[in-house]
Amino acid sequence: MDQLDVIAISAGIGLAILVAALLGLAMMRQAKGPSMGDASPTTTVLLFQDGTVIDYTASAGALLDRPELRGTSWSELRAALLPGFPDLPKVPPTAPAAWVCTILPDAQLTAMPAGRSLRLSLTVARGEPAILFRAARERDEFRRLEGICQATPAPVFQTDGEGRVTWHNHAFAALCEEHGHDNCRVNPFDMPVPLSRQSHGTRVSLPSPEGESSWFELTSSPVGDGWVHFASPIDSLVHAEMAQRHFVQTLTKTFAHLPIGLAVFDKNRQLVLFNPALVDLTHLRVDFLAARPNLLSFFDTMRENRMMPEPKNYTNWRDQLYQVITAAREDRYAETWNLPSGLTYKITGRPHPDGAVAFLMEDISAEISLTRRFRSELELTQSVLDCLDDSVAVFSRLGVLIFSNAAYRERWKSDPDSAFAEVTIVDATRDWRDACELSSIWTEMREFVLTLRERASWEAPLRTLQGEDLLCIVEPVAAGATMVRFTRPRPAPQRQQRTETNDNTVTGTNAPSNAPTSAPSSAQDTVDT
């Protein structure tokens, strides 16, 4: 075989391989379905198989703003096309269909299904369809966002790297006009230069021509080489904070002059507020209180300083403190501490919002001493009255029995201290009347006790049912009270005495105008009921 035969055989084999390759390509195109061989420069084509992109023209990436579209689902592409084709179905169509674009003139979308495959074509009269559609879609979105920004009631503006205003909305322009700034390209806010390209917030004020200031919270975010700023009016917030600050200052000054010690613990049981009186009453160091001790440390230190009663069992001391905290939170903690120094403190726990607890400490030593002295004087007075042989009862200006001695309780078989209700002059005169013979002095005695005008003492004789003669002496005492005394008649009375004469008149020295005019001594006399 010569060289020409070898060349001829090689050429034949090559031609056979080329023909086989062309036939194989033709068979693959036929099996693949629709192709993009007829795609023109004014058409963007995407091929789907089983609802997923398997091939596309070069410009199709502009639809989703990404270079690689293989594996993109129908729902993702539908979301990108929906602004211009609102009737696009949720699933790939199974029959040929066409849609007219609503945002790009002369643009049309056609779908040609073939078995498991689908050819989707976007066609325009001139230009790149994907790029034009994206521009139309973004232009429509820009207009919508522009309308939103302009309709926003809060001022929004953008500045460049040098702080000049490059864009603003209507609210910003109105703000500049309201505060006397004619040029909206000049930033009216005195803003600090940002140190980093990170979003941040700044509270600034803007004075008006009338001298008043408007407060804004400026939120700035980096955009390109500049910044976009959002101004939120916070006048109400600033005024509320100022009012709160003034209120706290007023409370602080008030607490500073209170003689009652105040300790406020937050929900974490940390001391957050105390006044000077607390330092004076507890003898705790100011630096210790300023370090915000917790509630347990606070009471432990007071115990160490002997400024509270020493617990009998230290093991249960912490449990008792927790019980104190619980009782204070429920507004039922109140105790009186008798300290080793002789002082007496009244401790009260009060709940506050958000789980806080306040303790009030008051030195009631003087009050306790006064109460004890008053009680001692009452006991002394009672002892003196009990030493008297006469039966003595003292009534207040309202007619309530406030004192009586042992002789009174023995004679009239009455114990006012054990009575459930108050004993009045009406109750007492009823008992006296039942134990004595008929007399007319009881009504006049009640009127005498309850009268508010100037009074003079008087007396009248009585006889008990057992035949014992008594002398009833009625005398006004201090504070409008009245003392009624029952004694045995004296041989020669030295004061006004009710005596019965032939004409039933009262004789004696200094006879009061409101004294009884007669004292019945027999059954024929008038009976007081």
VEXDREN-2710 file (C-alpha; in Angstrom, 1 decimal):
% VEXDREN-2710
k/r/px/py/pz
1/MET/0.0/0.0/0.0
2/ASP/1.5/3.3/-1.1
3/GLN/1.3/6.7/0.5
4/LEU/-1.7/7.8/-1.6
5/ASP/-3.7/4.9/-0.4
6/VAL/-3.0/5.7/3.2
7/ILE/-4.1/9.3/2.7
8/ALA/-7.3/8.2/1.0
9/ILE/-8.1/5.8/3.8
10/SER/-7.4/8.5/6.4
11/ALA/-9.6/11.0/4.6
12/GLY/-12.5/8.5/4.4
13/ILE/-12.3/7.7/8.1
14/GLY/-12.3/11.5/8.9
15/LEU/-15.3/12.1/6.7
16/ALA/-17.1/9.3/8.3
17/ILE/-16.4/10.7/11.8
18/LEU/-17.6/14.1/10.7
19/VAL/-20.8/12.7/9.3
20/ALA/-21.5/10.7/12.4
21/ALA/-20.9/13.8/14.6
22/LEU/-23.3/15.9/12.5
23/LEU/-25.9/13.1/12.7
24/GLY/-25.4/12.8/16.5
25/LEU/-25.8/16.6/16.9
26/ALA/-29.0/16.6/14.9
27/MET/-30.4/13.8/16.9
28/MET/-29.5/15.6/20.2
29/ARG/-31.2/18.8/19.0
30/GLN/-34.3/16.8/18.0
31/ALA/-34.4/15.1/21.4
32/LYS/-33.7/18.4/23.4
33/GLY/-36.7/20.1/21.9
34/PRO/-36.8/23.9/21.3
35/SER/-33.5/25.5/20.7
36/MET/-32.1/29.0/20.7
37/GLY/-30.6/28.8/17.3
38/ASP/-33.1/31.3/15.9
39/ALA/-32.8/33.8/18.7
40/SER/-32.3/37.3/17.4
41/PRO/-30.5/40.3/19.2
42/THR/-34.0/41.7/20.1
43/THR/-35.0/38.5/21.8
44/THR/-34.0/37.0/25.2
45/VAL/-34.6/33.3/25.5
46/LEU/-34.6/30.9/28.5
47/LEU/-35.0/27.2/28.2
48/PHE/-36.7/25.3/31.0
49/GLN/-36.8/21.6/31.7
50/ASP/-39.0/20.3/34.5
51/GLY/-39.5/23.8/35.7
52/THR/-35.8/24.7/35.9
53/VAL/-33.6/26.8/33.6
54/ILE/-31.1/24.7/31.7
55/ASP/-29.9/27.2/29.1
56/TYR/-30.4/30.9/28.2
57/THR/-29.0/33.7/26.0
58/ALA/-26.2/35.9/27.3
59/SER/-28.4/38.9/28.1
60/ALA/-30.9/36.9/30.2
61/GLY/-28.8/37.3/33.3
62/ALA/-29.9/41.0/33.5
63/LEU/-33.4/39.8/34.5
64/LEU/-32.3/38.6/37.9
65/ASP/-29.1/40.7/38.1
66/ARG/-26.8/37.7/38.2
67/PRO/-24.6/36.1/35.6
68/GLU/-25.5/32.4/36.2
69/LEU/-29.2/31.4/35.7
70/ARG/-28.8/27.6/35.5
71/GLY/-30.9/25.9/38.2
72/THR/-33.2/29.0/38.5
73/SER/-36.8/27.9/39.3
74/TRP/-39.9/29.1/37.5
75/SER/-41.1/30.9/40.7
76/GLU/-37.9/32.9/40.9
77/LEU/-38.1/34.0/37.3
78/ARG/-41.8/34.7/37.7
79/ALA/-41.1/37.1/40.6
80/ALA/-38.7/39.0/38.4
81/LEU/-41.1/39.3/35.5
82/LEU/-44.3/39.9/37.5
83/PRO/-44.0/43.7/37.6
84/GLY/-44.3/43.8/33.8
85/PHE/-46.4/40.7/33.3
86/PRO/-48.9/40.5/36.3
87/ASP/-50.9/37.6/34.6
88/LEU/-47.9/35.2/34.5
89/PRO/-49.1/31.9/36.0
90/LYS/-47.6/30.4/39.1
91/VAL/-46.6/27.2/37.3
92/PRO/-45.0/26.8/33.9
93/PRO/-47.7/26.8/31.2
94/THR/-48.4/23.6/29.3
95/ALA/-49.8/25.3/26.2
96/PRO/-48.4/28.0/24.0
97/ALA/-49.2/31.5/25.5
98/ALA/-48.2/35.1/25.0
99/TRP/-48.3/38.2/27.4
100/VAL/-48.0/41.9/26.7
101/CYS/-45.7/43.9/29.0
102/THR/-47.4/46.7/31.0
103/ILE/-44.3/48.7/31.7
104/LEU/-42.3/48.4/28.5
105/PRO/-44.0/49.3/25.1
106/ASP/-43.8/46.8/22.3
107/ALA/-42.4/44.1/24.7
108/GLN/-44.0/40.6/24.6
109/LEU/-43.4/37.4/26.4
110/THR/-44.1/34.1/24.7
111/ALA/-44.1/30.5/26.1
112/MET/-43.6/27.5/23.8
113/PRO/-43.8/24.2/25.7
114/ALA/-42.6/20.9/24.2
115/GLY/-43.0/17.9/26.5
116/ARG/-40.9/18.4/29.6
117/SER/-39.3/21.5/28.1
118/LEU/-40.4/25.1/27.8
119/ARG/-39.0/27.9/25.6
120/LEU/-39.6/31.4/27.1
121/SER/-38.9/34.3/24.9
122/LEU/-38.9/38.0/25.7
123/THR/-39.0/40.2/22.6
124/VAL/-38.8/43.9/22.0
125/ALA/-38.8/46.0/18.8
126/ARG/-35.3/47.3/19.4
127/GLY/-32.5/46.8/21.9
128/GLU/-31.6/44.1/24.5
129/PRO/-35.0/42.9/25.9
130/ALA/-33.7/41.8/29.3
131/ILE/-31.8/45.1/29.9
132/LEU/-34.7/47.2/28.8
133/PHE/-37.2/45.3/30.9
134/ARG/-35.0/45.6/34.0
135/ALA/-34.6/49.3/33.4
136/ALA/-38.3/49.7/33.0
137/ARG/-38.9/47.7/36.2
138/GLU/-36.4/49.6/38.2
139/ARG/-37.7/52.9/36.8
140/ASP/-41.2/52.0/38.0
141/GLU/-39.8/50.9/41.4
142/PHE/-37.8/54.1/41.6
143/ARG/-40.9/56.2/41.0
144/ARG/-42.8/54.3/43.7
145/LEU/-39.9/54.7/46.2
146/GLU/-39.6/58.4/45.3
147/GLY/-43.3/58.8/46.0
148/ILE/-43.0/57.1/49.3
149/CYS/-40.0/59.2/50.4
150/GLN/-41.7/62.4/49.3
151/ALA/-44.9/61.4/51.2
152/THR/-43.0/60.6/54.4
153/PRO/-43.9/63.1/57.1
154/ALA/-40.4/63.0/58.6
155/PRO/-37.6/64.9/57.0
156/VAL/-35.2/62.7/54.9
157/PHE/-32.2/64.1/53.1
158/GLN/-28.9/62.9/51.5
159/THR/-25.5/64.6/51.8
160/ASP/-22.2/64.1/50.0
161/GLY/-18.8/63.5/51.5
162/GLU/-18.4/67.2/52.2
163/GLY/-21.8/67.6/54.0
164/ARG/-23.7/69.3/51.1
165/VAL/-27.3/68.3/50.7
166/THR/-27.7/66.5/47.4
167/TRP/-31.4/65.3/47.7
168/HIS/-34.2/65.9/50.1
169/ASN/-37.9/65.2/50.4
170/HIS/-40.8/67.7/50.8
171/ALA/-40.8/67.4/54.6
172/PHE/-37.2/68.5/54.7
173/ALA/-37.9/71.5/52.5
174/ALA/-40.9/72.5/54.8
175/LEU/-38.6/72.2/57.8
176/CYS/-36.0/74.5/56.3
177/GLU/-38.7/77.0/55.4
178/GLU/-40.2/76.8/58.9
179/HIS/-36.9/77.5/60.6
180/GLY/-35.8/80.3/58.3
181/HIS/-33.4/78.4/56.0
182/ASP/-34.0/79.5/52.4
183/ASN/-31.4/77.3/50.8
184/CYS/-32.3/73.6/51.1
185/ARG/-28.9/72.7/49.8
186/VAL/-27.3/73.7/53.0
187/ASN/-27.7/71.3/56.0
188/PRO/-29.6/73.2/58.7
189/PHE/-28.5/70.7/61.4
190/ASP/-25.3/71.1/63.4
191/MET/-24.1/67.6/63.0
192/PRO/-20.8/66.1/64.2
193/VAL/-18.5/64.7/61.6
194/PRO/-18.9/60.8/61.6
195/LEU/-15.7/59.0/62.6
196/SER/-16.6/55.8/60.8
197/ARG/-18.7/54.6/57.9
198/GLN/-21.3/53.0/60.2
199/SER/-24.9/53.8/60.8
200/HIS/-25.4/55.9/63.9
201/GLY/-27.9/58.1/65.7
202/THR/-27.5/61.7/66.9
203/ARG/-29.9/64.0/68.9
204/VAL/-29.8/67.5/67.6
205/SER/-31.8/70.7/68.1
206/LEU/-32.9/73.2/65.5
207/PRO/-33.6/76.8/66.6
208/SER/-36.5/78.7/65.1
209/PRO/-36.7/82.4/64.4
210/GLU/-38.9/82.8/67.4
211/GLY/-36.2/81.4/69.7
212/GLU/-37.7/78.0/70.3
213/SER/-35.9/74.8/69.6
214/SER/-37.2/71.7/67.9
215/TRP/-35.5/68.4/68.7
216/PHE/-34.8/65.6/66.3
217/GLU/-33.3/62.2/66.4
218/LEU/-31.0/61.9/63.3
219/THR/-30.3/58.4/62.1
220/SER/-27.5/58.4/59.5
221/SER/-26.5/55.6/57.2
222/PRO/-23.7/55.5/54.6
223/VAL/-24.8/55.5/51.0
224/GLY/-22.0/55.5/48.4
225/ASP/-19.6/58.4/49.2
226/GLY/-22.2/60.2/51.2
227/TRP/-24.9/59.7/53.8
228/VAL/-28.7/59.5/54.0
229/HIS/-30.3/61.0/57.1
230/PHE/-33.7/60.4/58.7
231/ALA/-34.9/63.1/61.1
232/SER/-37.5/62.0/63.6
233/PRO/-39.2/64.8/65.7
234/ILE/-38.7/64.1/69.4
235/ASP/-40.0/67.3/71.0
236/SER/-42.5/65.3/73.1
237/LEU/-39.8/62.9/74.3
238/VAL/-37.4/65.7/75.2
239/HIS/-40.0/67.6/77.1
240/ALA/-41.1/64.5/78.9
241/GLU/-37.5/63.7/79.8
242/MET/-37.0/67.3/81.1
243/ALA/-40.2/67.1/83.1
244/GLN/-39.0/63.8/84.5
245/ARG/-35.6/65.2/85.3
246/HIS/-37.1/68.2/87.1
247/PHE/-39.5/65.9/89.0
248/VAL/-36.6/63.7/90.1
249/GLN/-34.7/66.8/91.2
250/THR/-37.7/68.0/93.2
251/LEU/-38.1/64.6/94.8
252/THR/-34.4/64.4/95.6
253/LYS/-34.6/67.8/97.3
254/THR/-37.7/66.7/99.2
255/PHE/-36.2/63.4/100.2
256/ALA/-33.0/65.2/101.3
257/HIS/-35.0/67.2/103.9
258/LEU/-37.2/64.3/105.1
259/PRO/-36.5/63.1/108.6
260/ILE/-37.5/59.6/107.5
261/GLY/-34.8/57.4/106.0
262/LEU/-35.6/56.1/102.5
263/ALA/-33.9/53.2/100.8
264/VAL/-35.2/52.1/97.3
265/PHE/-34.1/48.8/95.8
266/ASP/-34.7/47.8/92.2
267/LYS/-36.0/44.5/90.9
268/ASN/-32.5/43.1/91.1
269/ARG/-32.4/44.0/94.8
270/GLN/-29.7/46.7/94.3
271/LEU/-29.9/50.0/96.2
272/VAL/-30.7/52.7/93.7
273/LEU/-31.9/55.6/95.9
274/PHE/-31.3/56.8/99.4
275/ASN/-31.5/60.1/101.3
276/PRO/-29.3/61.7/104.0
277/ALA/-31.7/60.7/106.8
278/LEU/-30.9/57.1/106.0
279/VAL/-27.3/57.7/106.7
280/ASP/-28.1/59.5/110.0
281/LEU/-30.4/56.7/111.1
282/THR/-28.4/53.7/110.1
283/HIS/-24.9/55.1/110.6
284/LEU/-23.9/53.4/107.3
285/ARG/-21.0/54.9/105.4
286/VAL/-21.9/57.0/102.4
287/ASP/-19.4/55.2/100.2
288/PHE/-21.0/51.9/101.1
289/LEU/-24.4/53.1/100.1
290/ALA/-23.1/54.8/96.9
291/ALA/-21.6/51.5/95.8
292/ARG/-25.2/50.2/95.4
293/PRO/-25.1/47.2/97.8
294/ASN/-27.7/44.5/97.4
295/LEU/-30.5/44.2/100.0
296/LEU/-29.0/41.3/101.9
297/SER/-25.6/43.2/102.3
298/PHE/-27.5/46.3/103.4
299/PHE/-29.3/44.5/106.2
300/ASP/-26.2/42.5/107.2
301/THR/-24.2/45.7/107.6
302/MET/-27.0/47.2/109.7
303/ARG/-26.9/44.1/111.9
304/GLU/-23.1/44.4/112.3
305/ASN/-23.5/48.0/113.3
306/ARG/-26.1/47.0/115.9
307/MET/-28.7/49.2/114.1
308/MET/-31.3/46.5/114.1
309/PRO/-32.4/43.8/116.6
310/GLU/-29.9/41.0/116.8
311/PRO/-31.5/37.8/115.4
312/LYS/-31.8/35.0/117.9
313/ASN/-30.8/32.4/115.3
314/TYR/-28.3/33.6/112.7
315/THR/-28.8/30.4/110.6
316/ASN/-32.4/31.5/109.8
317/TRP/-31.4/35.1/109.3
318/ARG/-31.2/35.0/105.5
319/ASP/-34.6/33.2/105.4
320/GLN/-36.1/35.9/107.5
321/LEU/-34.7/38.5/105.1
322/TYR/-36.3/36.8/102.2
323/GLN/-39.6/36.8/104.2
324/VAL/-39.1/40.6/104.8
325/ILE/-38.6/41.1/101.0
326/THR/-41.7/39.1/100.2
327/ALA/-43.8/40.9/102.8
328/ALA/-42.6/44.3/101.5
329/ARG/-43.5/43.4/97.9
330/GLU/-47.0/42.6/99.1
331/ASP/-47.3/45.9/101.0
332/ARG/-47.7/44.1/104.4
333/TYR/-44.3/44.7/106.1
334/ALA/-44.3/47.0/109.1
335/GLU/-42.2/46.4/112.2
336/THR/-41.0/48.3/115.3
337/TRP/-37.3/47.8/116.2
338/ASN/-36.2/48.3/119.7
339/LEU/-32.4/48.9/119.4
340/PRO/-29.8/48.1/122.0
341/SER/-29.0/51.8/122.2
342/GLY/-32.5/52.5/123.5
343/LEU/-33.8/54.0/120.2
344/THR/-37.0/52.8/118.6
345/TYR/-37.3/52.6/114.8
346/LYS/-40.4/52.0/112.8
347/ILE/-39.6/50.1/109.5
348/THR/-42.1/50.0/106.7
349/GLY/-41.8/48.2/103.3
350/ARG/-43.7/49.4/100.3
351/PRO/-43.8/47.8/96.8
352/HIS/-43.0/49.9/93.7
353/PRO/-43.6/49.3/90.0
354/ASP/-41.4/46.8/88.1
355/GLY/-40.6/44.8/91.2
356/ALA/-38.8/47.6/93.1
357/VAL/-39.1/47.8/96.9
358/ALA/-38.8/50.8/99.2
359/PHE/-38.0/50.7/102.9
360/LEU/-38.9/53.7/105.2
361/MET/-37.1/54.1/108.5
362/GLU/-38.5/56.5/111.1
363/ASP/-37.1/57.3/114.5
364/ILE/-40.1/57.1/116.8
365/SER/-38.2/57.2/120.1
366/ALA/-39.7/60.5/121.1
367/GLU/-43.1/59.4/120.2
368/ILE/-42.7/56.2/122.1
369/SER/-41.3/58.1/125.1
370/LEU/-44.2/60.5/125.0
371/THR/-46.7/57.7/124.7
372/ARG/-45.1/55.9/127.6
373/ARG/-45.1/59.0/129.7
374/PHE/-48.8/59.7/128.8
375/ARG/-49.6/56.1/129.7
376/SER/-47.8/56.5/133.0
377/GLU/-49.7/59.7/133.8
378/LEU/-53.0/58.0/133.0
379/GLU/-52.0/55.1/135.2
380/LEU/-51.1/57.6/138.0
381/THR/-54.4/59.5/137.5
382/GLN/-56.3/56.2/137.7
383/SER/-54.4/55.2/140.8
384/VAL/-55.2/58.5/142.5
385/LEU/-58.9/58.2/141.6
386/ASP/-59.0/54.6/142.9
387/CYS/-57.7/55.8/146.3
388/LEU/-60.7/58.1/146.8
389/ASP/-63.6/56.8/148.8
390/ASP/-66.1/58.8/146.7
391/SER/-67.5/57.3/143.5
392/VAL/-66.1/59.4/140.6
393/ALA/-67.1/59.4/136.9
394/VAL/-65.7/61.8/134.3
395/PHE/-67.6/62.4/131.0
396/SER/-66.3/64.1/127.9
397/ARG/-68.0/67.1/126.3
398/LEU/-69.7/64.5/124.0
399/GLY/-71.1/62.7/127.0
400/VAL/-68.8/59.6/126.9
401/LEU/-67.5/58.1/130.1
402/ILE/-63.7/58.5/130.0
403/PHE/-62.7/57.9/133.7
404/SER/-64.1/56.0/136.6
405/ASN/-62.6/54.8/139.8
406/ALA/-62.8/51.6/141.8
407/ALA/-65.3/53.0/144.2
408/TYR/-67.6/53.9/141.3
409/ARG/-67.4/50.4/139.8
410/GLU/-68.1/48.8/143.2
411/ARG/-71.0/51.1/144.1
412/TRP/-72.9/50.9/140.8
413/LYS/-71.8/47.4/139.9
414/SER/-70.6/48.6/136.5
415/ASP/-67.2/48.2/134.7
416/PRO/-67.0/50.6/131.7
417/ASP/-63.6/49.2/130.7
418/SER/-65.1/45.8/129.9
419/ALA/-68.1/47.1/128.0
420/PHE/-68.3/46.4/124.3
421/ALA/-69.6/49.8/123.4
422/GLU/-68.9/53.3/124.9
423/VAL/-70.7/54.2/128.0
424/THR/-72.5/57.5/127.7
425/ILE/-74.2/59.8/130.2
426/VAL/-77.5/58.4/129.1
427/ASP/-76.4/54.9/129.9
428/ALA/-74.9/56.0/133.3
429/THR/-78.0/58.0/134.4
430/ARG/-80.2/55.1/133.5
431/ASP/-78.2/52.8/135.9
432/TRP/-78.1/55.4/138.6
433/ARG/-81.9/56.0/138.3
434/ASP/-82.6/52.3/138.6
435/ALA/-80.5/52.0/141.8
436/CYS/-81.9/55.1/143.5
437/GLU/-85.3/56.3/144.7
438/LEU/-87.3/58.7/142.5
439/SER/-85.5/61.9/141.6
440/SER/-85.8/64.6/138.9
441/ILE/-82.1/65.4/138.5
442/TRP/-81.3/62.9/135.7
443/THR/-82.6/64.8/132.7
444/GLU/-81.0/68.0/134.0
445/MET/-77.7/66.2/134.6
446/ARG/-77.7/64.9/131.0
447/GLU/-78.4/68.4/129.7
448/PHE/-75.6/69.8/131.9
449/VAL/-73.1/67.3/130.7
450/LEU/-73.9/68.0/127.0
451/THR/-74.2/71.8/127.2
452/LEU/-71.6/73.9/125.6
453/ARG/-72.2/77.2/127.5
454/GLU/-70.5/78.3/130.6
455/ARG/-71.5/76.1/133.6
456/ALA/-71.3/76.2/137.4
457/SER/-71.1/73.2/139.8
458/TRP/-74.1/72.1/141.7
459/GLU/-75.1/69.2/143.9
460/ALA/-78.2/67.3/144.9
461/PRO/-79.1/64.7/147.5
462/LEU/-80.0/61.1/146.6
463/ARG/-81.1/58.0/148.4
464/THR/-80.4/54.5/147.1
465/LEU/-83.0/51.7/147.2
466/GLN/-81.1/50.3/150.2
467/GLY/-81.8/53.5/152.1
468/GLU/-78.2/55.0/151.9
469/ASP/-78.1/58.8/151.6
470/LEU/-75.8/60.1/149.0
471/LEU/-74.8/63.6/147.8
472/CYS/-74.4/63.9/144.0
473/ILE/-71.9/66.6/143.1
474/VAL/-71.7/67.7/139.4
475/GLU/-68.7/69.9/138.5
476/PRO/-67.4/71.1/135.1
477/VAL/-63.7/70.4/134.5
478/ALA/-61.2/71.2/131.8
479/ALA/-61.8/70.7/128.0
480/GLY/-65.6/70.8/128.5
481/ALA/-65.7/67.6/130.5
482/THR/-67.9/67.0/133.6
483/MET/-67.1/65.1/136.8
484/VAL/-69.9/63.5/138.7
485/ARG/-69.1/62.5/142.3
486/PHE/-71.2/60.5/144.7
487/THR/-70.3/61.0/148.4
488/ARG/-71.9/60.7/151.8
489/PRO/-73.6/63.9/152.9
490/ARG/-71.5/66.2/155.0
491/PRO/-72.9/67.7/158.2
492/ALA/-72.2/71.3/157.1
493/PRO/-71.9/71.6/153.3
494/GLN/-69.6/74.3/152.2
495/ARG/-70.9/74.6/148.7
496/GLN/-74.2/74.9/146.8
497/GLN/-76.7/72.2/148.0
498/ARG/-80.0/71.3/146.6
499/THR/-82.5/71.6/149.5
500/GLU/-86.2/71.1/149.5
501/THR/-88.2/74.0/151.1
502/ASN/-91.9/74.6/151.7
503/ASP/-92.1/76.4/148.3
504/ASN/-89.9/73.8/146.5
505/THR/-87.1/76.2/145.7
506/VAL/-83.4/75.8/145.8
507/THR/-81.5/77.7/148.5
508/GLY/-77.8/78.1/149.0
509/THR/-74.9/80.3/148.0
510/ASN/-74.1/80.9/144.3
511/ALA/-77.0/78.9/143.0
512/PRO/-76.5/78.2/139.3
513/SER/-79.0/79.2/136.8
514/ASN/-79.0/75.7/135.2
515/ALA/-79.3/73.8/138.6
516/PRO/-82.4/71.7/139.2
517/THR/-85.3/73.6/140.9
518/SER/-86.4/70.7/143.1
519/ALA/-85.3/67.3/144.3
520/PRO/-88.2/65.0/144.9
521/SER/-88.0/63.0/148.1
522/SER/-91.2/61.1/148.1
523/ALA/-93.3/59.0/145.8
524/GLN/-95.7/61.9/145.1
525/ASP/-92.9/63.9/143.4
526/THR/-92.4/63.9/139.6
527/VAL/-90.6/60.8/138.3
528/ASP/-87.9/61.2/135.7
529/THR/-88.1/58.7/132.9
END
